[in-house]
Amino acid sequence: MTTASDPLRAALERQLVLLAPVAEHLAEIPADPLGPALAEWRGPAADAAACRGQELRSGWAEASRAATDAVARLRAHLAALP
């Protein structure tokens, strides 16, 4: 027996299948992935790279939080469907 929520459930499940691995991958990015590569840099290049590295880390952290939140909301919506 199909219900009115079946197409919605299918759409949410498809989104969850696509987004869950992204959230997992973003959560696994090391805290300082560029550190070892930049350890030998000196001067203005090192300063610029450190600044950009901080921007990257902030961006990855924000993306990780957003993806994790989206996965949690998708799971909650799926659980609320009849």
N, CA, C and O atoms as a MOPAC input file, in Angstrom:
PM7 MOZYME 1SCF
protein

 N      0.84000 1    -1.17500 1     0.00000 1
 C      0.00000 1     0.00000 1     0.00000 1
 C      0.88900 1     1.24400 1     0.00000 1
 O      1.78100 1     1.37900 1     0.83800 1
 N      0.64400 1     2.13000 1    -0.92500 1
 C      1.40900 1     3.36500 1    -0.99100 1
 C      0.66400 1     4.46500 1    -0.24700 1
 O     -0.56500 1     4.48200 1    -0.18000 1
 N      1.44000 1     5.36900 1     0.30000 1
 C      0.85000 1     6.50700 1     0.99300 1
 C      1.28000 1     7.78200 1     0.29400 1
 O      2.15300 1     7.77200 1    -0.57300 1
 N      0.65400 1     8.87400 1     0.68600 1
 C      0.98100 1    10.16000 1     0.07800 1
 C      2.42400 1    10.56600 1     0.36300 1
 O      3.00400 1    11.35200 1    -0.38700 1
 N      3.00400 1    10.04500 1     1.43000 1
 C      4.36600 1    10.44200 1     1.79600 1
 C      5.44500 1     9.59800 1     1.09900 1
 O      6.63200 1     9.88800 1     1.24900 1
 N      5.06300 1     8.57600 1     0.35400 1
 C      6.06400 1     7.70900 1    -0.28700 1
 C      7.01100 1     8.45600 1    -1.22800 1
 O      8.21900 1     8.22900 1    -1.16600 1
 N      6.50400 1     9.34900 1    -2.10700 1
 C      7.44400 1    10.08600 1    -2.97100 1
 C      8.38200 1    10.98600 1    -2.16700 1
 O      9.55600 1    11.13200 1    -2.50700 1
 N      7.85700 1    11.58700 1    -1.10200 1
 C      8.69500 1    12.43200 1    -0.26200 1
 C      9.75100 1    11.58800 1     0.44300 1
 O     10.91600 1    11.98000 1     0.50100 1
 N      9.36300 1    10.44800 1     0.97300 1
 C     10.30600 1     9.55100 1     1.63100 1
 C     11.41600 1     9.14100 1     0.66200 1
 O     12.59500 1     9.14900 1     1.01700 1
 N     11.03400 1     8.79100 1    -0.53900 1
 C     12.02900 1     8.37500 1    -1.53500 1
 C     12.99600 1     9.51500 1    -1.84900 1
 O     14.20000 1     9.29000 1    -1.97500 1
 N     12.48200 1    10.72500 1    -1.97600 1
 C     13.34100 1    11.87400 1    -2.27000 1
 C     14.29600 1    12.14800 1    -1.10800 1
 O     15.47900 1    12.40700 1    -1.32800 1
 N     13.79400 1    12.09200 1     0.11900 1
 C     14.64800 1    12.32200 1     1.28600 1
 C     15.69900 1    11.22900 1     1.41900 1
 O     16.84600 1    11.51300 1     1.76500 1
 N     15.32600 1     9.99600 1     1.15100 1
 C     16.29400 1     8.89800 1     1.22200 1
 C     17.39000 1     9.05300 1     0.17100 1
 O     18.55600 1     8.76200 1     0.43900 1
 N     17.01500 1     9.51200 1    -1.03000 1
 C     18.02600 1     9.75700 1    -2.07400 1
 C     18.99900 1    10.84600 1    -1.61600 1
 O     20.21000 1    10.70900 1    -1.78800 1
 N     18.47600 1    11.91600 1    -1.04100 1
 C     19.32900 1    12.99600 1    -0.56200 1
 C     20.25900 1    12.51600 1     0.55100 1
 O     21.42800 1    12.89800 1     0.61000 1
 N     19.72400 1    11.68000 1     1.42400 1
 C     20.52800 1    11.15300 1     2.52400 1
 C     21.66100 1    10.27400 1     2.00900 1
 O     22.78400 1    10.33800 1     2.50900 1
 N     21.36200 1     9.45800 1     1.01200 1
 C     22.38600 1     8.58400 1     0.42700 1
 C     23.51400 1     9.41100 1    -0.19600 1
 O     24.67800 1     9.01300 1    -0.14800 1
 N     23.17000 1    10.55100 1    -0.77500 1
 C     24.17800 1    11.39800 1    -1.40100 1
 C     24.95400 1    12.23600 1    -0.38200 1
 O     26.16300 1    12.42500 1    -0.52100 1
 N     24.26400 1    12.72900 1     0.62800 1
 C     24.87800 1    13.67300 1     1.55100 1
 C     25.64400 1    13.01500 1     2.70000 1
 O     26.63600 1    13.57500 1     3.16700 1
 N     25.21800 1    11.86900 1     3.15500 1
 C     25.87800 1    11.22700 1     4.30600 1
 C     27.37600 1    10.98200 1     4.06500 1
 O     28.17800 1    11.27500 1     4.95300 1
 N     27.78300 1    10.45700 1     2.90500 1
 C     29.23300 1    10.25800 1     2.69000 1
 C     30.01500 1    11.57300 1     2.64300 1
 O     31.17500 1    11.62300 1     3.05100 1
 N     29.38200 1    12.62700 1     2.14800 1
 C     30.04500 1    13.93800 1     2.11500 1
 C     30.28400 1    14.42200 1     3.53600 1
 O     31.37100 1    14.90000 1     3.86000 1
 N     29.26300 1    14.30000 1     4.38900 1
 C     29.39600 1    14.71600 1     5.78400 1
 C     30.49300 1    13.90800 1     6.48200 1
 O     31.28100 1    14.46200 1     7.24800 1
 N     30.54300 1    12.62000 1     6.22400 1
 C     31.56800 1    11.77200 1     6.83200 1
 C     32.96500 1    12.18400 1     6.36700 1
 O     33.89500 1    12.25800 1     7.17000 1
 N     33.10400 1    12.44700 1     5.08300 1
 C     34.40400 1    12.84200 1     4.53800 1
 C     34.85600 1    14.17800 1     5.13100 1
 O     36.01100 1    14.31700 1     5.53600 1
 N     33.95800 1    15.15500 1     5.18400 1
 C     34.32000 1    16.45600 1     5.73100 1
 C     34.71600 1    16.35200 1     7.20200 1
 O     35.61000 1    17.06400 1     7.66100 1
 N     34.05400 1    15.47100 1     7.93000 1
 C     34.37200 1    15.29500 1     9.35300 1
 C     35.74900 1    14.66500 1     9.54900 1
 O     36.33500 1    14.79800 1    10.62400 1
 N     36.27300 1    13.98600 1     8.54000 1
 C     37.56000 1    13.29600 1     8.65000 1
 C     38.75400 1    14.14400 1     8.21500 1
 O     39.89700 1    13.70100 1     8.32600 1
 N     38.50600 1    15.34800 1     7.72700 1
 C     39.62000 1    16.20100 1     7.29300 1
 C     40.43400 1    16.58600 1     8.52200 1
 O     39.86400 1    17.04400 1     9.51200 1
 N     41.74200 1    16.41200 1     8.48200 1
 C     42.57500 1    16.73200 1     9.64400 1
 C     42.46500 1    18.21400 1    10.02400 1
 O     42.13400 1    19.05500 1     9.18800 1
 N     42.74500 1    18.51500 1    11.27800 1
 C     42.64800 1    19.89400 1    11.76000 1
 C     43.60700 1    20.82700 1    11.02300 1
 O     43.28300 1    21.99300 1    10.79600 1
 N     44.75900 1    20.33300 1    10.65700 1
 C     45.73100 1    21.16500 1     9.95500 1
 C     46.32100 1    20.39400 1     8.77600 1
 O     47.47600 1    19.97100 1     8.82800 1
 N     45.53600 1    20.21000 1     7.71200 1
 C     46.01800 1    19.39400 1     6.59500 1
 C     47.18300 1    20.01600 1     5.84100 1
 O     47.93400 1    19.30100 1     5.17700 1
 N     47.35100 1    21.32600 1     5.92800 1
 C     48.43400 1    21.97800 1     5.19400 1
 C     49.69300 1    22.15000 1     6.01900 1
 O     50.74700 1    22.47200 1     5.46900 1
 N     49.61100 1    21.94500 1     7.31900 1
 C     50.74400 1    22.18400 1     8.21500 1
 C     52.05700 1    21.58600 1     7.76500 1
 O     53.03600 1    22.31700 1     7.62000 1
 N     52.11800 1    20.27600 1     7.53600 1
 C     53.39400 1    19.67900 1     7.13200 1
 C     53.94400 1    20.24900 1     5.82500 1
 O     55.15700 1    20.39600 1     5.67500 1
 N     53.07900 1    20.56400 1     4.90100 1
 C     53.53900 1    21.07400 1     3.61300 1
 C     54.09600 1    22.49200 1     3.73900 1
 O     54.97700 1    22.88600 1     2.97500 1
 N     53.58500 1    23.24900 1     4.69800 1
 C     53.99700 1    24.64900 1     4.82900 1
 C     55.08800 1    24.85800 1     5.87200 1
 O     55.54400 1    25.98600 1     6.06100 1
 N     55.51000 1    23.81700 1     6.54000 1
 C     56.46700 1    23.94300 1     7.64500 1
 C     57.78600 1    24.57400 1     7.22000 1
 O     58.43600 1    25.23700 1     8.02900 1
 N     58.18700 1    24.38700 1     5.99500 1
 C     59.47900 1    24.89900 1     5.53600 1
 C     59.38800 1    26.26600 1     4.88000 1
 O     60.41600 1    26.82800 1     4.50300 1
 N     58.19700 1    26.81500 1     4.73300 1
 C     58.03900 1    28.11800 1     4.08400 1
 C     58.47400 1    29.22200 1     5.03900 1
 O     58.34300 1    29.08800 1     6.25600 1
 N     58.99200 1    30.31600 1     4.48200 1
 C     59.44000 1    31.45100 1     5.27500 1
 C     58.97000 1    32.75000 1     4.61700 1
 O     58.63400 1    32.77100 1     3.43300 1
 N     58.95000 1    33.80800 1     5.38100 1
 C     58.68200 1    35.14200 1     4.87300 1
 C     57.23700 1    35.36700 1     4.48200 1
 O     56.33300 1    34.72000 1     5.01100 1
 N     57.01600 1    36.30500 1     3.53700 1
 C     55.65600 1    36.67600 1     3.13100 1
 C     54.85000 1    35.49200 1     2.56700 1
 O     53.63500 1    35.41400 1     2.75000 1
 N     55.53300 1    34.59400 1     1.89200 1
 C     54.82300 1    33.42400 1     1.35600 1
 C     54.26500 1    32.58000 1     2.48800 1
 O     53.14100 1    32.08700 1     2.39700 1
 N     55.03400 1    32.41000 1     3.54800 1
 C     54.57400 1    31.63100 1     4.70200 1
 C     53.39600 1    32.32200 1     5.37900 1
 O     52.43500 1    31.66900 1     5.78700 1
 N     53.47500 1    33.66100 1     5.49500 1
 C     52.38300 1    34.41300 1     6.12500 1
 C     51.09800 1    34.29700 1     5.30700 1
 O     50.02000 1    34.07000 1     5.85400 1
 N     51.22800 1    34.45500 1     3.99500 1
 C     50.05300 1    34.36200 1     3.11900 1
 C     49.47600 1    32.94600 1     3.14100 1
 O     48.25900 1    32.76500 1     3.17900 1
 N     50.34400 1    31.96200 1     3.11900 1
 C     49.87400 1    30.57500 1     3.14600 1
 C     49.19400 1    30.25400 1     4.47700 1
 O     48.19500 1    29.53500 1     4.50700 1
 N     49.72700 1    30.77900 1     5.56400 1
 C     49.10600 1    30.55100 1     6.86800 1
 C     47.72500 1    31.18200 1     6.92400 1
 O     46.78900 1    30.59100 1     7.46300 1
 N     47.59700 1    32.37300 1     6.37200 1
 C     46.29500 1    33.05100 1     6.33800 1
 C     45.29700 1    32.25600 1     5.49900 1
 O     44.16200 1    32.03300 1     5.92000 1
 N     45.72000 1    31.83900 1     4.33000 1
 C     44.82800 1    31.05700 1     3.45500 1
 C     44.51400 1    29.70300 1     4.09400 1
 O     43.40300 1    29.19000 1     3.96100 1
 N     45.48700 1    29.13800 1     4.77700 1
 C     45.25700 1    27.86400 1     5.46300 1
 C     44.18600 1    28.00400 1     6.52500 1
 O     43.34300 1    27.12100 1     6.68100 1
 N     44.21400 1    29.11900 1     7.26400 1
 C     43.18300 1    29.35500 1     8.27400 1
 C     41.81200 1    29.50800 1     7.61700 1
 O     40.81700 1    28.99600 1     8.12900 1
 N     41.75800 1    30.20200 1     6.50100 1
 C     40.49600 1    30.34600 1     5.77200 1
 C     39.97600 1    28.97900 1     5.31700 1
 O     38.78100 1    28.69800 1     5.41000 1
 N     40.88300 1    28.13900 1     4.82800 1
 C     40.48700 1    26.79300 1     4.40200 1
 C     39.95800 1    25.97400 1     5.57500 1
 O     38.91800 1    25.32400 1     5.47000 1
 N     40.68500 1    26.01200 1     6.69600 1
 C     40.23900 1    25.25900 1     7.87800 1
 C     38.87100 1    25.73300 1     8.35100 1
 O     38.01600 1    24.92200 1     8.70700 1
 N     38.66600 1    27.03700 1     8.35300 1
 C     37.36400 1    27.58100 1     8.76100 1
 C     36.26300 1    27.14300 1     7.79900 1
 O     35.16500 1    26.77500 1     8.21500 1
 N     36.57700 1    27.19000 1     6.50900 1
 C     35.60200 1    26.76600 1     5.50500 1
 C     35.25500 1    25.29600 1     5.61500 1
 O     34.08900 1    24.91400 1     5.52000 1
 N     36.28100 1    24.46900 1     5.81600 1
 C     36.03100 1    23.02600 1     5.97000 1
 C     35.21200 1    22.73900 1     7.22100 1
 O     34.31300 1    21.89900 1     7.20200 1
 N     35.52500 1    23.44200 1     8.31100 1
 C     34.77800 1    23.23200 1     9.55600 1
 C     33.32000 1    23.63900 1     9.37800 1
 O     32.41700 1    22.93800 1     9.83400 1
 N     33.09200 1    24.76000 1     8.72400 1
 C     31.71500 1    25.21800 1     8.48400 1
 C     30.96700 1    24.24400 1     7.57000 1
 O     29.80300 1    23.92400 1     7.81300 1
 N     31.63900 1    23.77900 1     6.52500 1
 C     31.01100 1    22.81300 1     5.61700 1
 C     30.69200 1    21.51600 1     6.34500 1
 O     29.64800 1    20.90900 1     6.11000 1
 N     31.58000 1    21.09400 1     7.21900 1
 C     31.35400 1    19.87400 1     7.98400 1
 C     30.14600 1    20.02500 1     8.90000 1
 O     29.29500 1    19.13700 1     8.96900 1
 N     30.07500 1    21.15600 1     9.60300 1
 C     28.91400 1    21.39600 1    10.47900 1
 C     27.61900 1    21.43800 1     9.68500 1
 O     26.61400 1    20.85700 1    10.09600 1
 N     27.64000 1    22.12400 1     8.55200 1
 C     26.42900 1    22.24800 1     7.74000 1
 C     25.98800 1    20.89200 1     7.18600 1
 O     24.79900 1    20.57200 1     7.20300 1
 N     26.93100 1    20.10500 1     6.70000 1
 C     26.57900 1    18.79400 1     6.14700 1
 C     26.07400 1    17.85600 1     7.23900 1
 O     25.10700 1    17.12300 1     7.03100 1
 N     26.71700 1    17.87800 1     8.38900 1
 C     26.28100 1    17.03700 1     9.50700 1
 C     24.88500 1    17.44300 1     9.95700 1
 O     24.05000 1    16.58500 1    10.24200 1
 N     24.63100 1    18.73700 1    10.02200 1
 C     23.30500 1    19.23200 1    10.39900 1
 C     22.25000 1    18.82000 1     9.37000 1
 O     21.14700 1    18.41300 1     9.73500 1
 N     22.58700 1    18.92600 1     8.09800 1
 C     21.64200 1    18.54600 1     7.04700 1
 C     21.30800 1    17.05800 1     7.12000 1
 O     20.15200 1    16.67300 1     6.94600 1
 N     22.30200 1    16.22800 1     7.37400 1
 C     22.06600 1    14.78100 1     7.51200 1
 C     21.15300 1    14.51800 1     8.70400 1
 O     20.23700 1    13.70000 1     8.61700 1
 N     21.39500 1    15.20400 1     9.80900 1
 C     20.54900 1    15.01700 1    10.99500 1
 C     19.11200 1    15.45200 1    10.70900 1
 O     18.16500 1    14.78500 1    11.12600 1
 N     18.95100 1    16.56600 1    10.00100 1
 C     17.58800 1    17.02500 1     9.67700 1
 C     16.89300 1    16.06000 1     8.72400 1
 O     15.70400 1    15.78100 1     8.88200 1
 N     17.62300 1    15.55000 1     7.73600 1
 C     17.02800 1    14.57000 1     6.82500 1
 C     16.56100 1    13.33500 1     7.58700 1
 O     15.46300 1    12.83000 1     7.35000 1
 N     17.39500 1    12.85200 1     8.49800 1
 C     17.01800 1    11.67100 1     9.28800 1
 C     15.80600 1    11.96600 1    10.16600 1
 O     14.93800 1    11.10800 1    10.32700 1
 N     15.73800 1    13.14800 1    10.72800 1
 C     14.60000 1    13.52200 1    11.57300 1
 C     13.33300 1    13.61700 1    10.72800 1
 O     12.27000 1    13.16800 1    11.15700 1
 N     13.43300 1    14.18800 1     9.54700 1
 C     12.25400 1    14.27900 1     8.67600 1
 C     11.78700 1    12.89300 1     8.24800 1
 O     10.58900 1    12.61400 1     8.20200 1
 N     12.74700 1    12.03100 1     7.93600 1
 C     12.37600 1    10.66200 1     7.56500 1
 C     11.69600 1     9.94000 1     8.72600 1
 O     10.71900 1     9.21700 1     8.52900 1
 N     12.21100 1    10.13800 1     9.92100 1
 C     11.62300 1     9.48100 1    11.09200 1
 C     10.22400 1    10.00100 1    11.38300 1
 O      9.40000 1     9.27400 1    11.93800 1
 N      9.94300 1    11.24000 1    11.01900 1
 C      8.63600 1    11.83500 1    11.30100 1
 C      7.56300 1    11.43600 1    10.28600 1
 O      6.37100 1    11.62000 1    10.53200 1
 N      7.99000 1    10.89200 1     9.15200 1
 C      7.00300 1    10.49200 1     8.14100 1
 C      6.24800 1     9.25800 1     8.59100 1
 O      6.79900 1     8.39200 1     9.26900 1
 N      4.98600 1     9.18300 1     8.20900 1
 C      4.19800 1     7.98300 1     8.57300 1
 C      4.65800 1     6.76000 1     7.81100 1
 O      4.10700 1     5.67500 1     7.99500 1

